[in-house]
Amino acid sequence: MNHHSVSWESSASLQDCRRVLEQIYENRYFTNHGPLAQRLESRLEELLGVGNVIAVGNESLALLIALAGFQVSGDVVVPAFCGQAAVETCAWLKLPVRQCDVDPLTHQPSLDSLRRVIDKQVAAVCLVETWGNRCDPAILQWLGEQGIAVVIQALDSFASRSEEGHVCQSPHVVTVFGLGPERIVSSLQGGLIATSDDALGEVFRNIRSSYGTRQKVDVIATCNGRFSEFQAGVGLRSLSRLLDTLVRNQAVAEIYQAKLGDVKGLSLYGFPGTVAPNHQCCPVIVSGDFSVTRNELVRRLTERGFPVHVVKPSCGTFPLTDRLQRELMLLPVARDSYENSEQSQRIATQVADAIIELA
C-alpha cells in the first residue's frame, strides 16, 4: 500500500496551503465530503467526460474500492511488471492472482499474454497503464466480450488522451487515477475512481463512507476512505495549473528526444497507445549496445545529483518483465507541478548531456 512521506514545500506551495486553510475555515467544513470535495469531483467529471468520479483518501484505497465494488469472486489477472500494488490489494481482499508477461513496446499486457492465462475461473483483470500510456482499446473490448471486469490502474495517466478520450466509457471498465505527490495533478495524497456506470459509481461511494453518497445502496463493506477538504483544496489548485504543467512536460520530453533519440543503446518510450501523453514519466531502455549497463548509468548519474530512478522489483518472473527490470530507468521530468518550465528544461538538458558524455 502507499506509505509516501509528503513534504509541503515540495508538493504544494505554503501560500497555496494557507489559502486552502482559509477557505476551509470560511466554509466551516473540514471533512465528510464538503463543498471543496464536491467541487473537485464535479470538475473532474467534466474534464474527463465521465459520469462518476469518486475521490478517496489515497491511491491504494481507490484500487481496493474499485476491486471490492465489482464483488469479484474468481481469479484476478495482474501483469508481472509494475503490478505490485494490485497484487497486494488482491491479497487484502483474499482474491487469487494470476500473472502475465507484458509487451516490449507498451510495457503492458498484450492480448496474446492475456489469452494465455485467462479461463473460466478468471473474473477480473487489473491492467496497469505504465508511464501514462493508455490501454489498447482492442484488449478492453475483448475482455468485455468475455464478461470480465476490468480495473485500469492509471496512476500516472491523468490528462493522457487516447483516441477514445481520457477515460474508457465501457460499463465493465473502471479507471483508477492517482493524486499522490508525484502525479501530474496532486492533492498531496488521494486517488480517483472513474466510471460511466452510475450504479457501480454509487456502490463505490457507499463503500467509501456514508458521506457523499447520492443514494444508499447495499455494499459488502464500508471503509474510511473519505477525501478531506484540505486534500480537495490542494487538488483544485493543482488542477488549475494542469495546462501549464502539460506544456512544461512536453518541453522536457522534446529535449530528451532531440538529444537522446539517436544515441546507440538507448530507446525512449514511444507511448504507442496515446494520442496526447501527459509526459509526466520519461522511461528509457538502456540495452547492451550502450557503453555501460543500466545500473552503472544510474549510479553515475546519481553521483552527479540527478534524480534518475529504476522501477521496484517485479512480482513475477517472465522473460520480457525481467528484461525491463534490468534495462529500464526513468529520467527526471519535474519534482512536482510547481517546478517552472525553465528549471525543468535546464535539468533535462544537463541529464541528457551527461548521458551523451558517458555514451
RACOR-V666314 format. One record per backbone hydrogen bond with DSSP energy under -1.0 kcal/mol. NH is the residue of the N-H (numbers start at 1). CO is the residue of the C=O. Records with the same first field share a line. If there is no record, write none. Layout:
BEGIN
NH = CO ; CO
END
This chain:
BEGIN
11 = 7
12 = 8
17 = 13
18 = 14
19 = 15
20 = 16
21 = 17
22 = 18
23 = 19
24 = 20
25 = 21
26 = 22
27 = 23
28 = 24
29 = 24
38 = 34
39 = 35
40 = 36
41 = 37
42 = 38
43 = 39
44 = 40
45 = 41
46 = 42
47 = 43
48 = 44
49 = 45
50 = 45
52 = 195
54 = 193
56 = 191
57 = 225
62 = 58
63 = 59
64 = 60
65 = 61
66 = 62
67 = 63
68 = 64
69 = 65
71 = 68
75 = 121
76 = 96
77 = 124
78 = 98
80 = 100
87 = 83
88 = 84
89 = 85
90 = 86
91 = 87
92 = 88
93 = 89
94 = 91
95 = 90
98 = 76
100 = 78
103 = 108
107 = 103
114 = 110
115 = 111
116 = 112
117 = 114
118 = 114
122 = 119
123 = 75
124 = 75
125 = 149
126 = 77
127 = 151
129 = 153
130 = 128
132 = 129
133 = 130
140 = 136
141 = 137
142 = 138
143 = 139
144 = 140
145 = 141
146 = 142
147 = 144
148 = 143
149 = 123
150 = 172
151 = 125
152 = 174
153 = 127
154 = 152 ; 176
157 = 154
160 = 157
161 = 276
162 = 165
165 = 162
173 = 170
174 = 150
175 = 194
176 = 152
177 = 192
179 = 190
183 = 180
187 = 179
189 = 187
191 = 56
192 = 177
193 = 54
194 = 175
195 = 52
201 = 197
202 = 198
203 = 199
204 = 200
205 = 201
206 = 202
207 = 203
208 = 204
209 = 205
223 = 207
225 = 208 ; 223
229 = 30
232 = 228
233 = 229
234 = 230
235 = 231
236 = 232
237 = 233
238 = 234
239 = 235
240 = 236
241 = 238
242 = 239
245 = 241
246 = 242
247 = 243
248 = 244
249 = 245
250 = 246
251 = 247
252 = 248
253 = 249
254 = 250
255 = 251
256 = 252
257 = 253
258 = 254
259 = 255
260 = 256
261 = 257
263 = 260
266 = 263
267 = 285
269 = 283
274 = 271
275 = 161
276 = 161
284 = 329
285 = 267
286 = 327
287 = 265
290 = 287
297 = 293
298 = 294
299 = 295
300 = 296
301 = 297
302 = 298
303 = 299
305 = 302
306 = 301
308 = 306
309 = 330
315 = 80
322 = 318
323 = 319
324 = 320
325 = 321
326 = 322
327 = 323
328 = 324
329 = 284
330 = 309
331 = 282
339 = 336
344 = 340
345 = 341
346 = 342
347 = 343
348 = 344
349 = 345
350 = 346
351 = 347
352 = 348
353 = 349
354 = 350
355 = 351
356 = 352
357 = 353
358 = 354
END
